[in-house]
Amino acid sequence: MSLEWLTDELTRLQGQNLLRRAKCVTQTSGALVEIDGRRLRDASSNDYLALSCHADVRKAAIDAIEQWGVGARASPLVSGFGPVHAELETELAAFEETNAALLFPTGFAANVGTLVALCRSGDVVYCDRLNHASLVDGCRHSGATLKVFRHDQLDRLEKSLSREASKGRRYIATDAVFSMDGDLAPLPELCKLAERFDATLIVDEAHGTGVFGATGRGACEHFQVDHRVPVRIGTLSKALGSLGGFVAGERPLIEFLRNHARTQMYSTALPAANCAAALASLRLLRDDPSLPSKLQTLSRRFRDRLEESGVSPAVGSTGPIVPIVLGDPDRTLAAAGRLDEAGWLVGAIRPPTVPRGTSRLRISLSLHLSDSDVDDLAEAVAAAIRST
Ligand SMILES: *Cc1c(COP(=O)(O)O)cnc(C)c1O
C-alpha cells in the first residue's frame, strides 16, 4: 500500500500554516528554555508550581532510581507495582480526600482507560464539546452512545437528559479547567444535573490540581463540590511536575478500574522515580498550601496589566491559562514570532487543537515567573499584538 498521500497531506498542512514541528529544547531551568541557541523565558509550560526542577523533587527521583532502577519492568498487576506506587496511591487519596486512588501511565491513559472501562454499549456519555482529546477518545472508544454538549448551554444538556431516558447508565464527562480556554466547568450546575438525572459525573482536573482550590485540589475544591464528584481524574505531569495519571474515588471504583482499565493493566507501571517525584511535589504542596494562591495572585496581576495595555484575554478565562484569541493561524504565528524576538516563549495554538477561526496565543503562567516578569510579559504581548 502506498503512503504517498501522507506527503500530500503534509504539504497541505504546510500551505495552511498548520504543520507542527517539535521544537528542540536544548537546556532548561524551568524558568528559561534554550531553543536553537536562544534563551527564552517560558510562558508556555504546564509546570504551574515550578516543581519539575525543584531540588527536593529531583532528589526524590534520583534516590528512587538508585534504589529501584529506571524502568518498572512490568505492568502493575504483574510485578511493576512497588512500595513507592502504593505510597503515592495512598497519599493521592488522602490529598483528594477519597478512599482510594489508582495510578496510570499518563493522564491521557487515565481518561481513556476510565471511560472505556465504565461506559458500555447501551449507556450514554455526555461529553463537553471542548473536552481534552483524551476524554473525547475515551468516550468514542467506549461503545456508549456519545452526546456532545456545551457548558455555556446547560439548558440544552438538561433537556437532553430529561427527554432521552436511557436503558443503560448515563455519564457526564468534563474537563475541570478547559485547557485551551482557561475557563472553569460549571461544576455546581453539572453536579445538580447529574444528581437529578442519576448520571455519573467524571471530572478531569489536569489543569486544576495544584492550581485551584484552597489546598490545590482543583476546580472541584474551588466550587466545594469535590465530595459530589464520584470520578475524579488527575495528572502528575502538570502542576506536580512529574509524569503519570491518576483516578481518585471510592474503593469499589478504584478496585474496578484496577481490574478493568486496560490502559493501566496492559501498560508498564510508572517508573518509581516518577512516583517518588510526584510524592515529593505533593508533600511540598501540603507543607505550603499557599502555592496555588500565589499563582492565582500572579495570574490576576498579569491579567490586570494586559487589560491596562488594552488586551483582553478570552472571556471566561481565569487563572494561569491566559488565551488571547487572534483568529487566523498566520497572525497567531506572527505574534508568537514577535514574542520570541522579545525573549518569550508562548504557545501559538491552531486547529485542530482549537476550532477554525479561533487560533490564539496561549500564555501559561507559572511560579517560575516573578511580578516583574509578568509585567514585562504583558507589555511584550501587547506590543506583539499591535504589530501584527
Ligand atoms: C494534559 C491533559 C491531559 C493529559 O495528561 P498527561 O498526563 O499529559 O497525559 C488530560 N486532560 C487534560 C484536560 C489535559 O490538559
The ligand as an SDF file (V2000), in Angstrom:
LIG
                    3D

 15 15  0  0  0  0  0  0  0  0999 V2000
   -2.6610   17.4050   29.5530 C   0  0  0  0  0  0  0  0  0  0  0  0
   -4.0410   16.9220   29.7270 C   0  0  0  0  0  0  0  0  0  0  0  0
   -4.3070   15.5510   29.8710 C   0  0  0  0  0  0  0  0  0  0  0  0
   -3.2370   14.5180   29.6780 C   0  0  0  0  0  0  0  0  0  0  0  0
   -2.3870   14.4450   30.7600 O   0  0  0  0  0  0  0  0  0  0  0  0
   -0.9340   13.7950   30.5560 P   0  0  0  0  0  0  0  0  0  0  0  0
   -0.5560   13.3600   31.9200 O   0  0  0  0  0  0  0  0  0  0  0  0
   -0.0830   14.8600   29.9930 O   0  0  0  0  0  0  0  0  0  0  0  0
   -1.1140   12.6510   29.6160 O   0  0  0  0  0  0  0  0  0  0  0  0
   -5.5910   15.1650   30.1590 C   0  0  0  0  0  0  0  0  0  0  0  0
   -6.5880   16.0590   30.2650 N   0  0  0  0  0  0  0  0  0  0  0  0
   -6.3750   17.3800   30.1020 C   0  0  0  0  0  0  0  0  0  0  0  0
   -7.5130   18.3290   30.2550 C   0  0  0  0  0  0  0  0  0  0  0  0
   -5.0990   17.8480   29.8230 C   0  0  0  0  0  0  0  0  0  0  0  0
   -4.8900   19.1500   29.6270 O   0  0  0  0  0  0  0  0  0  0  0  0
  1  2  1  0
  2  3  1  0
  2 14  2  0
  3  4  1  0
  3 10  2  0
  4  5  1  0
  5  6  1  0
  6  7  2  0
  6  8  1  0
  6  9  1  0
 10 11  1  0
 11 12  2  0
 12 13  1  0
 12 14  1  0
 14 15  1  0
M  END
$$$$
